């Protein structure tokens, strides 16, 4: 499902227990200096990630001051995040002129401890190649390094390296729990482009070798993935970024099932197996 960009007025774009991706939660919060925003999502663990700007965060006594710090866009510096336990009250206060803040969530019952992930604690992965049109960089905010501290939530930022090209290829899906071959992970993306008037295409092929759907994605588009194989691409001459939320049904580690028609291409893309191993 494609949700075009709109002014959500700090209300969730993907609500808890929604119809398409019931395991996901997603909000974009926009603040001006001195403004505060408070939230709690019962039954969901969440992660606060400033897209731009800086916020002070308080999670029921746990504090993370000066979180974020990126300037004009998501290419302007490194991400940071705060893990918010299931149902906890979290407050953010904008300390820069403005701030745009992503709030990612996953359905999870247990209550764990809050913690911060600073820029020097990210798990960085780069894979693919210009020749295969798959060159990209991933910045894991809640990734393998935080595996024992998080319930079901994986949060990452993905960037195309260079202009144009594909991401999420070879095509894969993760909509059914059938270990060891695949796990059920609902997934939500929010896209950005540089320059901002760039755009791309999100494909969704529900059955191998049968026609699927395609969505024209623009700056600020949100995509909710429930079932099917889902590669995406960006137009030549533009860079693409997408904020990624993955929520597992029965475990946190993601097991992707590559589309049978294209699975052999795993062997043609440098570093892809290392990339897959990081979604734990």
N, C-alpha and C positions, 0 to 999 in steps of 0.2 A: 504494500500500500504506500502511495506517495502522498505526503502532506506538504503542500506548497508553503513557502515562507509566509508568515503573517505575524501581526502584533498579538502575541499571546497574553500580554499584560501580566506576566509572571505566573500565569496559571499553567498547569502541566500540559505539554503537548501530547505526551503519551501517559494517560492516567494509569494508576495502579489497577490491576485486575481487568484491563481492557480486553476487548474482544479479539483483536488481531494478534497481539503479543502480550498475553496475560502475565508473563514472567518479567516484563520490562516496565520501567518507569523512566520518564524523561521530561525535564523542565529546562527552560532557558529563562534566567533571571537577569533583568537589566536594571542597574542602579546608578544613581548619581552620588557624588561625594557626600558622605554622612548618612545616606539612606541605609536602612536595615531591612532585612527580609528573614523571616522565621518560618520554618516548616517542620513537619513530622509526617512520615509515611508509615502507618501501621502495617506490619507484615512485610516490610521491604527494607533491606539494607541499601544505603545510598552512598554516593561519592560526589563531593563538591569539587569542580574543576573550573577555575576561571579561564574563559577563552581569551579575554583581554581584561586589563585592569588588575587591581589589587583589592583583596578583602581580608578583614579580620574575621576568623571563624571561632565560634564557641559551640561546643557539643556537650551540653550538660556538665560544664566545668572543665572539659578538655579544651585548651586554646591553641590555635595556630594563627599567629599574627602575620601580616604581610604575605598572604598566600597569593601566588600568581606573579603579576608584574609584567606580563606581555603588553606591548604597545598597541600599534594600529591594527594588528590582525594576528591570527594564529601562527603565522610564520615568524613573528617578531619575538623570539625567545622560546624558552622551554616551558612545558606545562608543569603544574603542581596540583596536588589533590589532598583532600581530607576524607577519610573513610568515616561514615556515620553509621553506627550500629542500628539494627532493626528497630524502627519505631521511635528512635531517639529524637529529642528536640534539638534542632540545629539553627543557629542564627549566624548570618553573615552581615558585615557592615562594610560598606564601600569606603576605602581610604584613598583611592585615586579620583581623578575628575569624573570618570565613568567606569563602569565594569559590566561585562557580559559574562554570566556564569552558567556553566552547564551543571545540571544535577542528574546523575545517572543512578538507576536503581534496579535491584533484582529481588524477586520474591524469596524470602528466607525467614525462618521462624526463630532461630536461636539469636541471642543477643551477645555480641562480641565486644571488643574494646575499640574505641576510637583511636585513630593515629593519622599522622600526616605523611605525605610522600613529597619530598622536596626534589628540586631539579636534578641534584646529584645522586638521587636514588632511583631514577628511572631505569627501566630495562630497554635498551635500544637495539633494534634489529634492522639491518638493511639487506635486501635480497633482490633477486631478479637481475635484469640487464637491459641496456638500451637496445641490443639486437633483438631480444624477445619481446620488446615493448611492455615489459613487466617490472621495470625498475621502481622500487618504492622503499620507504623508510617507515618503521613502526616505532612509536614511543609508548611503551606499556606503563600506565600509571598504576593500575591494579593488575599486575601480571604474575609471572612465576615467582618473583621475589617475595610477594605478599601472600603466597598460597596458603600458609598455615594461619593467616590472620583474617581471612575473608571467607564468607560462606559460599555463595554461588555467583558472585559478580566479577566480571572481567571488564576493564575499562582501558581503552587504548586510543591513540591518535595515529592515523595513517596518512602518509603523504606520498604523492607521486614524486619521483625524482626526475627532474627535467619536465618538459612540456609535452602533453599528450600521453597516450598509453593506457594500459589496462591494469585493473586491480581485481583481486578475488579470482584470479585465473591460475591454474585450471579450475573450471567451474566446480563448485562443491555445495553440499547441503549439510544441515545438521538439525533436522526436524523430527527425528524419531529416536527414541531410546532403544538401541539394539546393540549393546556392547558385545564384543569389542569393536564393532564396525562403525558405530555412529552414536552420538549423544543428541538429546533434544536440548537445544539452546535457542531461545528466542533472541532476535538481534534487531537493534535499532541504530540507524546512522543519522548524523547531521552533517551536511556537506558545505564546504566553502571552496571558492575558486579565487585564483590570482592570475590576472586581474579579475575583479569581482563580477564583471559582466560575462565571464566564461561560463561554460555549462558542460554537461555530459549526459550519459545514458546509464540507467540502472536496468539491467536485464533480470528477469525472473522466469526461469524455465522449470515448470513443475514436473514434467515428465521427460526423460531422456529421449532425444530425437523427435520431440513433438513441439510445435510452435508454442511460445510462451508470451509473456508480457514484457513491455519495455516502457520506462518512465523517463521523461525529459527532466533531469535534475538541474537546478540552478542554485545560486548562492543562498544558503539558508534552507534548502530542501531537507525534509526528514523522510527517511524510508523505514518502514517497519516490515521485517521479513519473517513470515510465518512458516511457509513451506517452499521448497524448491531450490534449484541451483541459481546462484546470484552473482555473476561477475558484473563489473561496472567499468566505464571508460570515460576519459576526459578528451575534449576536443584538442587537436594540435594547436600549439601556441599558448596553452593555459596549464597552470598547475592546479592540482586537486588535493583537497584535504577532507577527511571525514572522521568525526568523533564517533567512536564505536562502543556500543553497550551490548554485552553478551550476558545472558542469564541462564544458567543450567537448571534443568528440572530435577535431576537426581544427583548431579555432581558438578563441581566447578570446572574440572578439566574438560576442554573441548576436544571431541573426536570428529573430525570432518570426514564426510564420505564424498570422494571425488566422483564426478559424473563419468560413468563408464566410457562414453564416447571419447572423452578428452583426458582421461586419467593418465595415459602414457606420457603426456606432456609434463608431468611432474619431473621426469628425468631430464627435461630440456631447460629448466629454469634454475639458474645458480642460486643456491642457498635456501630454496623453498622448504626443504625438509627441516632445516634448523628453525625456520620461521614457524612452521606448524607446531613444532615441539614447545614453543614458548607460550602457547595458549593453554596454560595449566592453572 
